[in-house]
Amino acid sequence: MSADWIFWGGLAALFLLLIFVKGLRDLLTMLVRAGWELGRLIGLMAYHSLKLIKISLVFTIQSFSIIRRDAERRDAEKDVKTGVSKKRRPLRR
């Protein structure tokens, strides 16, 4: 009779252990998936913020080149009006 109790008790313990281990495995799987998704979101956020920084830098550089071209054009127009070329302009000290 005691052998039956040991057998059934061991079988029940094994069954509970399998349920517990499967639950732990599912929990770990869920945590890994959540971590993976969180990492993906952070990565996408970083990627898009770097993309926005790049776009803003390109616009800034383009606007500075437009400003520089306008200044050169104004200087050229002023030189044409005054008759002074850049080569003959005296150095300012």
HTML snippet that shows the backbone in 3Dmol.js (N, CA, C, O; Angstrom):
<script src="https://3Dmol.org/build/3Dmol-min.js"></script>
<div id="view" style="width:600px;height:400px;position:relative"></div>
<script>
const pdb = `
ATOM      1  N   MET A   1       0.820  -1.202   0.000  1.00  0.00           N
ATOM      2  CA  MET A   1       0.000   0.000   0.000  1.00  0.00           C
ATOM      3  C   MET A   1       0.859   1.259   0.000  1.00  0.00           C
ATOM      4  O   MET A   1       0.520   2.237  -0.666  1.00  0.00           O
ATOM      5  N   SER A   2       1.958   1.246   0.733  1.00  0.00           N
ATOM      6  CA  SER A   2       2.795   2.438   0.757  1.00  0.00           C
ATOM      7  C   SER A   2       3.468   2.663  -0.593  1.00  0.00           C
ATOM      8  O   SER A   2       3.766   3.802  -0.953  1.00  0.00           O
ATOM      9  N   ALA A   3       3.710   1.590  -1.343  1.00  0.00           N
ATOM     10  CA  ALA A   3       4.306   1.743  -2.670  1.00  0.00           C
ATOM     11  C   ALA A   3       3.335   2.453  -3.605  1.00  0.00           C
ATOM     12  O   ALA A   3       3.752   3.222  -4.471  1.00  0.00           O
ATOM     13  N   ASP A   4       2.036   2.195  -3.430  1.00  0.00           N
ATOM     14  CA  ASP A   4       1.047   2.882  -4.260  1.00  0.00           C
ATOM     15  C   ASP A   4       1.046   4.384  -3.977  1.00  0.00           C
ATOM     16  O   ASP A   4       0.970   5.195  -4.901  1.00  0.00           O
ATOM     17  N   TRP A   5       1.129   4.749  -2.703  1.00  0.00           N
ATOM     18  CA  TRP A   5       1.152   6.160  -2.344  1.00  0.00           C
ATOM     19  C   TRP A   5       2.401   6.840  -2.908  1.00  0.00           C
ATOM     20  O   TRP A   5       2.335   7.967  -3.400  1.00  0.00           O
ATOM     21  N   ILE A   6       3.510   6.161  -2.832  1.00  0.00           N
ATOM     22  CA  ILE A   6       4.751   6.733  -3.374  1.00  0.00           C
ATOM     23  C   ILE A   6       4.618   6.903  -4.891  1.00  0.00           C
ATOM     24  O   ILE A   6       5.013   7.927  -5.446  1.00  0.00           O
ATOM     25  N   PHE A   7       4.058   5.888  -5.549  1.00  0.00           N
ATOM     26  CA  PHE A   7       3.890   5.952  -7.005  1.00  0.00           C
ATOM     27  C   PHE A   7       2.966   7.090  -7.409  1.00  0.00           C
ATOM     28  O   PHE A   7       3.313   7.921  -8.248  1.00  0.00           O
ATOM     29  N   TRP A   8       1.751   7.117  -6.785  1.00  0.00           N
ATOM     30  CA  TRP A   8       0.784   8.148  -7.158  1.00  0.00           C
ATOM     31  C   TRP A   8       1.234   9.538  -6.705  1.00  0.00           C
ATOM     32  O   TRP A   8       0.995  10.531  -7.392  1.00  0.00           O
ATOM     33  N   GLY A   9       1.869   9.596  -5.573  1.00  0.00           N
ATOM     34  CA  GLY A   9       2.407  10.887  -5.109  1.00  0.00           C
ATOM     35  C   GLY A   9       3.507  11.389  -6.038  1.00  0.00           C
ATOM     36  O   GLY A   9       3.562  12.572  -6.370  1.00  0.00           O
ATOM     37  N   GLY A  10       4.376  10.478  -6.449  1.00  0.00           N
ATOM     38  CA  GLY A  10       5.435  10.867  -7.395  1.00  0.00           C
ATOM     39  C   GLY A  10       4.866  11.286  -8.739  1.00  0.00           C
ATOM     40  O   GLY A  10       5.336  12.245  -9.351  1.00  0.00           O
ATOM     41  N   LEU A  11       3.844  10.556  -9.197  1.00  0.00           N
ATOM     42  CA  LEU A  11       3.203  10.904 -10.467  1.00  0.00           C
ATOM     43  C   LEU A  11       2.521  12.271 -10.382  1.00  0.00           C
ATOM     44  O   LEU A  11       2.611  13.078 -11.307  1.00  0.00           O
ATOM     45  N   ALA A  12       1.835  12.522  -9.259  1.00  0.00           N
ATOM     46  CA  ALA A  12       1.183  13.827  -9.074  1.00  0.00           C
ATOM     47  C   ALA A  12       2.229  14.941  -8.993  1.00  0.00           C
ATOM     48  O   ALA A  12       2.046  16.017  -9.563  1.00  0.00           O
ATOM     49  N   ALA A  13       3.331  14.671  -8.276  1.00  0.00           N
ATOM     50  CA  ALA A  13       4.395  15.675  -8.180  1.00  0.00           C
ATOM     51  C   ALA A  13       5.009  15.953  -9.556  1.00  0.00           C
ATOM     52  O   ALA A  13       5.297  17.103  -9.889  1.00  0.00           O
ATOM     53  N   LEU A  14       5.206  14.904 -10.348  1.00  0.00           N
ATOM     54  CA  LEU A  14       5.744  15.078 -11.696  1.00  0.00           C
ATOM     55  C   LEU A  14       4.779  15.882 -12.563  1.00  0.00           C
ATOM     56  O   LEU A  14       5.195  16.748 -13.332  1.00  0.00           O
ATOM     57  N   PHE A  15       3.483  15.584 -12.432  1.00  0.00           N
ATOM     58  CA  PHE A  15       2.469  16.310 -13.186  1.00  0.00           C
ATOM     59  C   PHE A  15       2.459  17.791 -12.803  1.00  0.00           C
ATOM     60  O   PHE A  15       2.419  18.660 -13.674  1.00  0.00           O
ATOM     61  N   LEU A  16       2.495  18.078 -11.490  1.00  0.00           N
ATOM     62  CA  LEU A  16       2.527  19.470 -11.025  1.00  0.00           C
ATOM     63  C   LEU A  16       3.807  20.171 -11.468  1.00  0.00           C
ATOM     64  O   LEU A  16       3.790  21.350 -11.822  1.00  0.00           O
ATOM     65  N   LEU A  17       4.913  19.435 -11.444  1.00  0.00           N
ATOM     66  CA  LEU A  17       6.190  20.008 -11.875  1.00  0.00           C
ATOM     67  C   LEU A  17       6.149  20.362 -13.360  1.00  0.00           C
ATOM     68  O   LEU A  17       6.647  21.410 -13.772  1.00  0.00           O
ATOM     69  N   LEU A  18       5.545  19.468 -14.167  1.00  0.00           N
ATOM     70  CA  LEU A  18       5.421  19.760 -15.596  1.00  0.00           C
ATOM     71  C   LEU A  18       4.561  20.996 -15.841  1.00  0.00           C
ATOM     72  O   LEU A  18       4.882  21.833 -16.684  1.00  0.00           O
ATOM     73  N   ILE A  19       3.461  21.097 -15.088  1.00  0.00           N
ATOM     74  CA  ILE A  19       2.596  22.275 -15.217  1.00  0.00           C
ATOM     75  C   ILE A  19       3.361  23.525 -14.803  1.00  0.00           C
ATOM     76  O   ILE A  19       3.284  24.556 -15.472  1.00  0.00           O
ATOM     77  N   PHE A  20       4.102  23.433 -13.695  1.00  0.00           N
ATOM     78  CA  PHE A  20       4.853  24.574 -13.185  1.00  0.00           C
ATOM     79  C   PHE A  20       5.958  24.969 -14.166  1.00  0.00           C
ATOM     80  O   PHE A  20       6.152  26.153 -14.442  1.00  0.00           O
ATOM     81  N   VAL A  21       6.683  23.975 -14.694  1.00  0.00           N
ATOM     82  CA  VAL A  21       7.772  24.265 -15.636  1.00  0.00           C
ATOM     83  C   VAL A  21       7.210  24.840 -16.927  1.00  0.00           C
ATOM     84  O   VAL A  21       7.777  25.773 -17.496  1.00  0.00           O
ATOM     85  N   LYS A  22       6.084  24.279 -17.394  1.00  0.00           N
ATOM     86  CA  LYS A  22       5.463  24.821 -18.607  1.00  0.00           C
ATOM     87  C   LYS A  22       5.012  26.253 -18.368  1.00  0.00           C
ATOM     88  O   LYS A  22       5.149  27.105 -19.246  1.00  0.00           O
ATOM     89  N   GLY A  23       4.478  26.520 -17.189  1.00  0.00           N
ATOM     90  CA  GLY A  23       4.085  27.884 -16.848  1.00  0.00           C
ATOM     91  C   GLY A  23       5.287  28.809 -16.802  1.00  0.00           C
ATOM     92  O   GLY A  23       5.232  29.944 -17.275  1.00  0.00           O
ATOM     93  N   LEU A  24       6.382  28.309 -16.222  1.00  0.00           N
ATOM     94  CA  LEU A  24       7.597  29.124 -16.185  1.00  0.00           C
ATOM     95  C   LEU A  24       8.124  29.377 -17.594  1.00  0.00           C
ATOM     96  O   LEU A  24       8.565  30.479 -17.919  1.00  0.00           O
ATOM     97  N   ARG A  25       8.069  28.331 -18.426  1.00  0.00           N
ATOM     98  CA  ARG A  25       8.537  28.489 -19.801  1.00  0.00           C
ATOM     99  C   ARG A  25       7.689  29.510 -20.549  1.00  0.00           C
ATOM    100  O   ARG A  25       8.211  30.345 -21.287  1.00  0.00           O
ATOM    101  N   ASP A  26       6.378  29.436 -20.351  1.00  0.00           N
ATOM    102  CA  ASP A  26       5.497  30.409 -20.998  1.00  0.00           C
ATOM    103  C   ASP A  26       5.764  31.818 -20.484  1.00  0.00           C
ATOM    104  O   ASP A  26       5.760  32.780 -21.253  1.00  0.00           O
ATOM    105  N   LEU A  27       5.996  31.932 -19.182  1.00  0.00           N
ATOM    106  CA  LEU A  27       6.292  33.238 -18.599  1.00  0.00           C
ATOM    107  C   LEU A  27       7.595  33.792 -19.159  1.00  0.00           C
ATOM    108  O   LEU A  27       7.670  34.965 -19.524  1.00  0.00           O
ATOM    109  N   LEU A  28       8.623  32.946 -19.226  1.00  0.00           N
ATOM    110  CA  LEU A  28       9.898  33.396 -19.783  1.00  0.00           C
ATOM    111  C   LEU A  28       9.755  33.765 -21.257  1.00  0.00           C
ATOM    112  O   LEU A  28      10.333  34.752 -21.713  1.00  0.00           O
ATOM    113  N   THR A  29       8.990  32.976 -21.995  1.00  0.00           N
ATOM    114  CA  THR A  29       8.759  33.287 -23.406  1.00  0.00           C
ATOM    115  C   THR A  29       8.061  34.628 -23.551  1.00  0.00           C
ATOM    116  O   THR A  29       8.413  35.431 -24.416  1.00  0.00           O
ATOM    117  N   MET A  30       7.070  34.867 -22.701  1.00  0.00           N
ATOM    118  CA  MET A  30       6.352  36.129 -22.747  1.00  0.00           C
ATOM    119  C   MET A  30       7.283  37.297 -22.416  1.00  0.00           C
ATOM    120  O   MET A  30       7.231  38.338 -23.070  1.00  0.00           O
ATOM    121  N   LEU A  31       8.131  37.125 -21.403  1.00  0.00           N
ATOM    122  CA  LEU A  31       9.065  38.188 -21.035  1.00  0.00           C
ATOM    123  C   LEU A  31      10.074  38.454 -22.148  1.00  0.00           C
ATOM    124  O   LEU A  31      10.404  39.606 -22.431  1.00  0.00           O
ATOM    125  N   VAL A  32      10.562  37.391 -22.775  1.00  0.00           N
ATOM    126  CA  VAL A  32      11.518  37.565 -23.875  1.00  0.00           C
ATOM    127  C   VAL A  32      10.854  38.286 -25.040  1.00  0.00           C
ATOM    128  O   VAL A  32      11.450  39.180 -25.642  1.00  0.00           O
ATOM    129  N   ARG A  33       9.624  37.900 -25.357  1.00  0.00           N
ATOM    130  CA  ARG A  33       8.915  38.579 -26.451  1.00  0.00           C
ATOM    131  C   ARG A  33       8.655  40.039 -26.124  1.00  0.00           C
ATOM    132  O   ARG A  33       8.798  40.908 -26.983  1.00  0.00           O
ATOM    133  N   ALA A  34       8.273  40.307 -24.880  1.00  0.00           N
ATOM    134  CA  ALA A  34       8.032  41.695 -24.480  1.00  0.00           C
ATOM    135  C   ALA A  34       9.327  42.498 -24.567  1.00  0.00           C
ATOM    136  O   ALA A  34       9.328  43.636 -25.038  1.00  0.00           O
ATOM    137  N   GLY A  35      10.425  41.905 -24.113  1.00  0.00           N
ATOM    138  CA  GLY A  35      11.718  42.586 -24.214  1.00  0.00           C
ATOM    139  C   GLY A  35      12.118  42.825 -25.653  1.00  0.00           C
ATOM    140  O   GLY A  35      12.654  43.880 -25.992  1.00  0.00           O
ATOM    141  N   TRP A  36      11.857  41.839 -26.501  1.00  0.00           N
ATOM    142  CA  TRP A  36      12.175  41.974 -27.925  1.00  0.00           C
ATOM    143  C   TRP A  36      11.375  43.107 -28.550  1.00  0.00           C
ATOM    144  O   TRP A  36      11.920  43.919 -29.297  1.00  0.00           O
ATOM    145  N   GLU A  37      10.074  43.161 -28.243  1.00  0.00           N
ATOM    146  CA  GLU A  37       9.230  44.219 -28.802  1.00  0.00           C
ATOM    147  C   GLU A  37       9.651  45.585 -28.275  1.00  0.00           C
ATOM    148  O   GLU A  37       9.679  46.564 -29.021  1.00  0.00           O
ATOM    149  N   LEU A  38       9.978  45.646 -26.988  1.00  0.00           N
ATOM    150  CA  LEU A  38      10.437  46.913 -26.421  1.00  0.00           C
ATOM    151  C   LEU A  38      11.733  47.351 -27.089  1.00  0.00           C
ATOM    152  O   LEU A  38      11.901  48.527 -27.412  1.00  0.00           O
ATOM    153  N   GLY A  39      12.642  46.417 -27.294  1.00  0.00           N
ATOM    154  CA  GLY A  39      13.890  46.736 -27.990  1.00  0.00           C
ATOM    155  C   GLY A  39      13.643  47.202 -29.412  1.00  0.00           C
ATOM    156  O   GLY A  39      14.296  48.129 -29.891  1.00  0.00           O
ATOM    157  N   ARG A  40      12.692  46.555 -30.090  1.00  0.00           N
ATOM    158  CA  ARG A  40      12.340  46.978 -31.449  1.00  0.00           C
ATOM    159  C   ARG A  40      11.787  48.396 -31.454  1.00  0.00           C
ATOM    160  O   ARG A  40      12.139  49.206 -32.313  1.00  0.00           O
ATOM    161  N   LEU A  41      10.922  48.690 -30.494  1.00  0.00           N
ATOM    162  CA  LEU A  41      10.345  50.033 -30.435  1.00  0.00           C
ATOM    163  C   LEU A  41      11.410  51.082 -30.158  1.00  0.00           C
ATOM    164  O   LEU A  41      11.417  52.147 -30.776  1.00  0.00           O
ATOM    165  N   ILE A  42      12.310  50.781 -29.231  1.00  0.00           N
ATOM    166  CA  ILE A  42      13.384  51.725 -28.924  1.00  0.00           C
ATOM    167  C   ILE A  42      14.288  51.906 -30.142  1.00  0.00           C
ATOM    168  O   ILE A  42      14.712  53.020 -30.451  1.00  0.00           O
ATOM    169  N   GLY A  43      14.575  50.805 -30.828  1.00  0.00           N
ATOM    170  CA  GLY A  43      15.394  50.895 -32.035  1.00  0.00           C
ATOM    171  C   GLY A  43      14.731  51.723 -33.121  1.00  0.00           C
ATOM    172  O   GLY A  43      15.381  52.548 -33.763  1.00  0.00           O
ATOM    173  N   LEU A  44      13.437  51.507 -33.330  1.00  0.00           N
ATOM    174  CA  LEU A  44      12.714  52.296 -34.331  1.00  0.00           C
ATOM    175  C   LEU A  44      12.673  53.771 -33.953  1.00  0.00           C
ATOM    176  O   LEU A  44      12.806  54.647 -34.806  1.00  0.00           O
ATOM    177  N   MET A  45      12.485  54.033 -32.654  1.00  0.00           N
ATOM    178  CA  MET A  45      12.471  55.412 -32.191  1.00  0.00           C
ATOM    179  C   MET A  45      13.817  56.083 -32.456  1.00  0.00           C
ATOM    180  O   MET A  45      13.873  57.212 -32.944  1.00  0.00           O
ATOM    181  N   ALA A  46      14.899  55.378 -32.131  1.00  0.00           N
ATOM    182  CA  ALA A  46      16.234  55.931 -32.357  1.00  0.00           C
ATOM    183  C   ALA A  46      16.485  56.136 -33.849  1.00  0.00           C
ATOM    184  O   ALA A  46      17.047  57.154 -34.253  1.00  0.00           O
ATOM    185  N   TYR A  47      16.071  55.176 -34.662  1.00  0.00           N
ATOM    186  CA  TYR A  47      16.276  55.283 -36.112  1.00  0.00           C
ATOM    187  C   TYR A  47      15.550  56.501 -36.675  1.00  0.00           C
ATOM    188  O   TYR A  47      16.126  57.274 -37.441  1.00  0.00           O
ATOM    189  N   HIS A  48      14.287  56.666 -36.294  1.00  0.00           N
ATOM    190  CA  HIS A  48      13.519  57.780 -36.844  1.00  0.00           C
ATOM    191  C   HIS A  48      13.996  59.116 -36.292  1.00  0.00           C
ATOM    192  O   HIS A  48      13.967  60.119 -37.006  1.00  0.00           O
ATOM    193  N   SER A  49      14.437  59.153 -35.030  1.00  0.00           N
ATOM    194  CA  SER A  49      14.951  60.421 -34.510  1.00  0.00           C
ATOM    195  C   SER A  49      16.255  60.790 -35.214  1.00  0.00           C
ATOM    196  O   SER A  49      16.487  61.964 -35.503  1.00  0.00           O
ATOM    197  N   LEU A  50      17.116  59.797 -35.496  1.00  0.00           N
ATOM    198  CA  LEU A  50      18.335  60.092 -36.253  1.00  0.00           C
ATOM    199  C   LEU A  50      18.003  60.535 -37.675  1.00  0.00           C
ATOM    200  O   LEU A  50      18.674  61.399 -38.238  1.00  0.00           O
ATOM    201  N   LYS A  51      16.973  59.941 -38.241  1.00  0.00           N
ATOM    202  CA  LYS A  51      16.540  60.334 -39.579  1.00  0.00           C
ATOM    203  C   LYS A  51      16.052  61.784 -39.572  1.00  0.00           C
ATOM    204  O   LYS A  51      16.360  62.549 -40.486  1.00  0.00           O
ATOM    205  N   LEU A  52      15.293  62.159 -38.543  1.00  0.00           N
ATOM    206  CA  LEU A  52      14.819  63.539 -38.436  1.00  0.00           C
ATOM    207  C   LEU A  52      15.973  64.505 -38.227  1.00  0.00           C
ATOM    208  O   LEU A  52      15.971  65.603 -38.784  1.00  0.00           O
ATOM    209  N   ILE A  53      16.965  64.105 -37.425  1.00  0.00           N
ATOM    210  CA  ILE A  53      18.140  64.954 -37.214  1.00  0.00           C
ATOM    211  C   ILE A  53      18.873  65.151 -38.535  1.00  0.00           C
ATOM    212  O   ILE A  53      19.307  66.259 -38.849  1.00  0.00           O
ATOM    213  N   LYS A  54      19.012  64.080 -39.308  1.00  0.00           N
ATOM    214  CA  LYS A  54      19.682  64.174 -40.609  1.00  0.00           C
ATOM    215  C   LYS A  54      18.927  65.121 -41.533  1.00  0.00           C
ATOM    216  O   LYS A  54      19.536  65.955 -42.204  1.00  0.00           O
ATOM    217  N   ILE A  55      17.609  64.994 -41.571  1.00  0.00           N
ATOM    218  CA  ILE A  55      16.800  65.862 -42.435  1.00  0.00           C
ATOM    219  C   ILE A  55      16.945  67.318 -42.011  1.00  0.00           C
ATOM    220  O   ILE A  55      17.082  68.201 -42.859  1.00  0.00           O
ATOM    221  N   SER A  56      16.914  67.575 -40.703  1.00  0.00           N
ATOM    222  CA  SER A  56      17.042  68.959 -40.243  1.00  0.00           C
ATOM    223  C   SER A  56      18.436  69.505 -40.540  1.00  0.00           C
ATOM    224  O   SER A  56      18.578  70.684 -40.867  1.00  0.00           O
ATOM    225  N   LEU A  57      19.472  68.660 -40.432  1.00  0.00           N
ATOM    226  CA  LEU A  57      20.818  69.118 -40.785  1.00  0.00           C
ATOM    227  C   LEU A  57      20.920  69.437 -42.273  1.00  0.00           C
ATOM    228  O   LEU A  57      21.549  70.423 -42.657  1.00  0.00           O
ATOM    229  N   VAL A  58      20.311  68.619 -43.097  1.00  0.00           N
ATOM    230  CA  VAL A  58      20.337  68.881 -44.543  1.00  0.00           C
ATOM    231  C   VAL A  58      19.642  70.201 -44.847  1.00  0.00           C
ATOM    232  O   VAL A  58      20.153  70.999 -45.632  1.00  0.00           O
ATOM    233  N   PHE A  59      18.484  70.441 -44.236  1.00  0.00           N
ATOM    234  CA  PHE A  59      17.790  71.704 -44.468  1.00  0.00           C
ATOM    235  C   PHE A  59      18.603  72.885 -43.960  1.00  0.00           C
ATOM    236  O   PHE A  59      18.628  73.937 -44.599  1.00  0.00           O
ATOM    237  N   THR A  60      19.272  72.727 -42.814  1.00  0.00           N
ATOM    238  CA  THR A  60      20.091  73.808 -42.278  1.00  0.00           C
ATOM    239  C   THR A  60      21.244  74.118 -43.216  1.00  0.00           C
ATOM    240  O   THR A  60      21.511  75.285 -43.505  1.00  0.00           O
ATOM    241  N   ILE A  61      21.927  73.090 -43.693  1.00  0.00           N
ATOM    242  CA  ILE A  61      23.053  73.298 -44.605  1.00  0.00           C
ATOM    243  C   ILE A  61      22.573  73.937 -45.903  1.00  0.00           C
ATOM    244  O   ILE A  61      23.227  74.834 -46.435  1.00  0.00           O
ATOM    245  N   GLN A  62      21.436  73.478 -46.412  1.00  0.00           N
ATOM    246  CA  GLN A  62      20.900  74.068 -47.639  1.00  0.00           C
ATOM    247  C   GLN A  62      20.524  75.526 -47.432  1.00  0.00           C
ATOM    248  O   GLN A  62      20.767  76.360 -48.305  1.00  0.00           O
ATOM    249  N   SER A  63      19.931  75.841 -46.279  1.00  0.00           N
ATOM    250  CA  SER A  63      19.549  77.234 -46.043  1.00  0.00           C
ATOM    251  C   SER A  63      20.788  78.109 -45.896  1.00  0.00           C
ATOM    252  O   SER A  63      20.782  79.255 -46.344  1.00  0.00           O
ATOM    253  N   PHE A  64      21.866  77.586 -45.270  1.00  0.00           N
ATOM    254  CA  PHE A  64      23.097  78.367 -45.172  1.00  0.00           C
ATOM    255  C   PHE A  64      23.714  78.588 -46.550  1.00  0.00           C
ATOM    256  O   PHE A  64      24.253  79.660 -46.825  1.00  0.00           O
ATOM    257  N   SER A  65      23.639  77.582 -47.413  1.00  0.00           N
ATOM    258  CA  SER A  65      24.193  77.765 -48.759  1.00  0.00           C
ATOM    259  C   SER A  65      23.353  78.761 -49.549  1.00  0.00           C
ATOM    260  O   SER A  65      23.894  79.522 -50.352  1.00  0.00           O
ATOM    261  N   ILE A  66      22.037  78.769 -49.335  1.00  0.00           N
ATOM    262  CA  ILE A  66      21.177  79.753 -50.002  1.00  0.00           C
ATOM    263  C   ILE A  66      21.515  81.152 -49.504  1.00  0.00           C
ATOM    264  O   ILE A  66      21.605  82.090 -50.295  1.00  0.00           O
ATOM    265  N   ILE A  67      21.703  81.294 -48.189  1.00  0.00           N
ATOM    266  CA  ILE A  67      22.064  82.597 -47.625  1.00  0.00           C
ATOM    267  C   ILE A  67      23.405  83.057 -48.181  1.00  0.00           C
ATOM    268  O   ILE A  67      23.570  84.230 -48.515  1.00  0.00           O
ATOM    269  N   ARG A  68      24.368  82.134 -48.282  1.00  0.00           N
ATOM    270  CA  ARG A  68      25.696  82.481 -48.795  1.00  0.00           C
ATOM    271  C   ARG A  68      25.608  82.897 -50.268  1.00  0.00           C
ATOM    272  O   ARG A  68      26.238  83.873 -50.675  1.00  0.00           O
ATOM    273  N   ARG A  69      24.830  82.159 -51.062  1.00  0.00           N
ATOM    274  CA  ARG A  69      24.665  82.517 -52.473  1.00  0.00           C
ATOM    275  C   ARG A  69      24.001  83.884 -52.622  1.00  0.00           C
ATOM    276  O   ARG A  69      24.382  84.672 -53.487  1.00  0.00           O
ATOM    277  N   ASP A  70      23.002  84.164 -51.774  1.00  0.00           N
ATOM    278  CA  ASP A  70      22.352  85.475 -51.832  1.00  0.00           C
ATOM    279  C   ASP A  70      23.334  86.583 -51.481  1.00  0.00           C
ATOM    280  O   ASP A  70      23.338  87.639 -52.113  1.00  0.00           O
ATOM    281  N   ALA A  71      24.166  86.341 -50.473  1.00  0.00           N
ATOM    282  CA  ALA A  71      25.161  87.344 -50.089  1.00  0.00           C
ATOM    283  C   ALA A  71      26.172  87.557 -51.213  1.00  0.00           C
ATOM    284  O   ALA A  71      26.547  88.694 -51.499  1.00  0.00           O
ATOM    285  N   GLU A  72      26.614  86.477 -51.849  1.00  0.00           N
ATOM    286  CA  GLU A  72      27.546  86.619 -52.970  1.00  0.00           C
ATOM    287  C   GLU A  72      26.893  87.355 -54.134  1.00  0.00           C
ATOM    288  O   GLU A  72      27.536  88.165 -54.800  1.00  0.00           O
ATOM    289  N   ARG A  73      25.622  87.075 -54.377  1.00  0.00           N
ATOM    290  CA  ARG A  73      24.911  87.763 -55.457  1.00  0.00           C
ATOM    291  C   ARG A  73      24.778  89.248 -55.157  1.00  0.00           C
ATOM    292  O   ARG A  73      24.969  90.082 -56.042  1.00  0.00           O
ATOM    293  N   ARG A  74      24.449  89.586 -53.901  1.00  0.00           N
ATOM    294  CA  ARG A  74      24.342  91.000 -53.516  1.00  0.00           C
ATOM    295  C   ARG A  74      25.686  91.697 -53.647  1.00  0.00           C
ATOM    296  O   ARG A  74      25.761  92.835 -54.111  1.00  0.00           O
ATOM    297  N   ASP A  75      26.767  91.000 -53.230  1.00  0.00           N
ATOM    298  CA  ASP A  75      28.101  91.589 -53.370  1.00  0.00           C
ATOM    299  C   ASP A  75      28.445  91.815 -54.837  1.00  0.00           C
ATOM    300  O   ASP A  75      29.019  92.843 -55.197  1.00  0.00           O
ATOM    301  N   ALA A  76      28.091  90.849 -55.681  1.00  0.00           N
ATOM    302  CA  ALA A  76      28.374  90.988 -57.112  1.00  0.00           C
ATOM    303  C   ALA A  76      27.577  92.143 -57.704  1.00  0.00           C
ATOM    304  O   ALA A  76      28.097  92.898 -58.526  1.00  0.00           O
ATOM    305  N   GLU A  77      26.306  92.289 -57.290  1.00  0.00           N
ATOM    306  CA  GLU A  77      25.494  93.402 -57.787  1.00  0.00           C
ATOM    307  C   GLU A  77      26.069  94.729 -57.320  1.00  0.00           C
ATOM    308  O   GLU A  77      26.105  95.700 -58.077  1.00  0.00           O
ATOM    309  N   LYS A  78      26.522  94.768 -56.066  1.00  0.00           N
ATOM    310  CA  LYS A  78      27.105  95.993 -55.539  1.00  0.00           C
ATOM    311  C   LYS A  78      28.405  96.322 -56.273  1.00  0.00           C
ATOM    312  O   LYS A  78      28.683  97.486 -56.561  1.00  0.00           O
ATOM    313  N   ASP A  79      29.202  95.288 -56.575  1.00  0.00           N
ATOM    314  CA  ASP A  79      30.452  95.508 -57.298  1.00  0.00           C
ATOM    315  C   ASP A  79      30.191  96.007 -58.712  1.00  0.00           C
ATOM    316  O   ASP A  79      30.937  96.838 -59.230  1.00  0.00           O
ATOM    317  N   VAL A  80      29.131  95.499 -59.335  1.00  0.00           N
ATOM    318  CA  VAL A  80      28.783  95.961 -60.679  1.00  0.00           C
ATOM    319  C   VAL A  80      28.352  97.421 -60.627  1.00  0.00           C
ATOM    320  O   VAL A  80      28.716  98.208 -61.502  1.00  0.00           O
ATOM    321  N   LYS A  81      27.576  97.790 -59.603  1.00  0.00           N
ATOM    322  CA  LYS A  81      27.116  99.175 -59.481  1.00  0.00           C
ATOM    323  C   LYS A  81      28.271 100.124 -59.205  1.00  0.00           C
ATOM    324  O   LYS A  81      28.323 101.218 -59.766  1.00  0.00           O
ATOM    325  N   THR A  82      29.199  99.712 -58.343  1.00  0.00           N
ATOM    326  CA  THR A  82      30.315 100.596 -57.981  1.00  0.00           C
ATOM    327  C   THR A  82      31.474 100.470 -58.948  1.00  0.00           C
ATOM    328  O   THR A  82      32.341 101.343 -58.976  1.00  0.00           O
ATOM    329  N   GLY A  83      31.517  99.408 -59.742  1.00  0.00           N
ATOM    330  CA  GLY A  83      32.597  99.225 -60.693  1.00  0.00           C
ATOM    331  C   GLY A  83      33.857  98.650 -60.074  1.00  0.00           C
ATOM    332  O   GLY A  83      34.922  98.714 -60.688  1.00  0.00           O
ATOM    333  N   VAL A  84      33.770  98.096 -58.888  1.00  0.00           N
ATOM    334  CA  VAL A  84      34.932  97.521 -58.210  1.00  0.00           C
ATOM    335  C   VAL A  84      34.818  96.008 -58.288  1.00  0.00           C
ATOM    336  O   VAL A  84      33.800  95.431 -57.907  1.00  0.00           O
ATOM    337  N   SER A  85      35.872  95.371 -58.787  1.00  0.00           N
ATOM    338  CA  SER A  85      35.849  93.914 -58.825  1.00  0.00           C
ATOM    339  C   SER A  85      36.439  93.361 -57.539  1.00  0.00           C
ATOM    340  O   SER A  85      37.066  94.086 -56.767  1.00  0.00           O
ATOM    341  N   LYS A  86      36.237  92.107 -57.324  1.00  0.00           N
ATOM    342  CA  LYS A  86      36.755  91.493 -56.097  1.00  0.00           C
ATOM    343  C   LYS A  86      38.272  91.480 -56.088  1.00  0.00           C
ATOM    344  O   LYS A  86      38.893  91.596 -55.031  1.00  0.00           O
ATOM    345  N   LYS A  87      38.871  91.341 -57.263  1.00  0.00           N
ATOM    346  CA  LYS A  87      40.328  91.259 -57.321  1.00  0.00           C
ATOM    347  C   LYS A  87      40.973  92.595 -56.975  1.00  0.00           C
ATOM    348  O   LYS A  87      42.041  92.627 -56.363  1.00  0.00           O
ATOM    349  N   ARG A  88      40.336  93.695 -57.361  1.00  0.00           N
ATOM    350  CA  ARG A  88      40.927  95.018 -57.125  1.00  0.00           C
ATOM    351  C   ARG A  88      40.467  95.647 -55.822  1.00  0.00           C
ATOM    352  O   ARG A  88      40.919  96.736 -55.471  1.00  0.00           O
ATOM    353  N   ARG A  89      39.593  94.993 -55.113  1.00  0.00           N
ATOM    354  CA  ARG A  89      39.093  95.535 -53.859  1.00  0.00           C
ATOM    355  C   ARG A  89      40.237  95.575 -52.849  1.00  0.00           C
ATOM    356  O   ARG A  89      40.927  94.570 -52.674  1.00  0.00           O
ATOM    357  N   PRO A  90      40.453  96.688 -52.190  1.00  0.00           N
ATOM    358  CA  PRO A  90      41.555  96.748 -51.210  1.00  0.00           C
ATOM    359  C   PRO A  90      41.242  95.882 -49.991  1.00  0.00           C
ATOM    360  O   PRO A  90      40.085  95.691 -49.617  1.00  0.00           O
ATOM    361  N   LEU A  91      42.298  95.371 -49.392  1.00  0.00           N
ATOM    362  CA  LEU A  91      42.130  94.554 -48.193  1.00  0.00           C
ATOM    363  C   LEU A  91      41.725  95.432 -47.020  1.00  0.00           C
ATOM    364  O   LEU A  91      42.250  96.532 -46.846  1.00  0.00           O
ATOM    365  N   ARG A  92      40.808  94.952 -46.234  1.00  0.00           N
ATOM    366  CA  ARG A  92      40.393  95.689 -45.032  1.00  0.00           C
ATOM    367  C   ARG A  92      41.220  95.208 -43.865  1.00  0.00           C
ATOM    368  O   ARG A  92      41.378  94.006 -43.654  1.00  0.00           O
ATOM    369  N   ARG A  93      41.742  96.142 -43.114  1.00  0.00           N
ATOM    370  CA  ARG A  93      42.560  95.755 -41.956  1.00  0.00           C
ATOM    371  C   ARG A  93      41.926  96.230 -40.687  1.00  0.00           C
ATOM    372  O   ARG A  93      42.465  96.001 -39.604  1.00  0.00           O
TER     373      ARG A  93
END
`;
const viewer = $3Dmol.createViewer("view");
viewer.addModel(pdb, "pdb");
viewer.setStyle({}, {cartoon: {color: "spectrum"}});
viewer.zoomTo();
viewer.render();
</script>
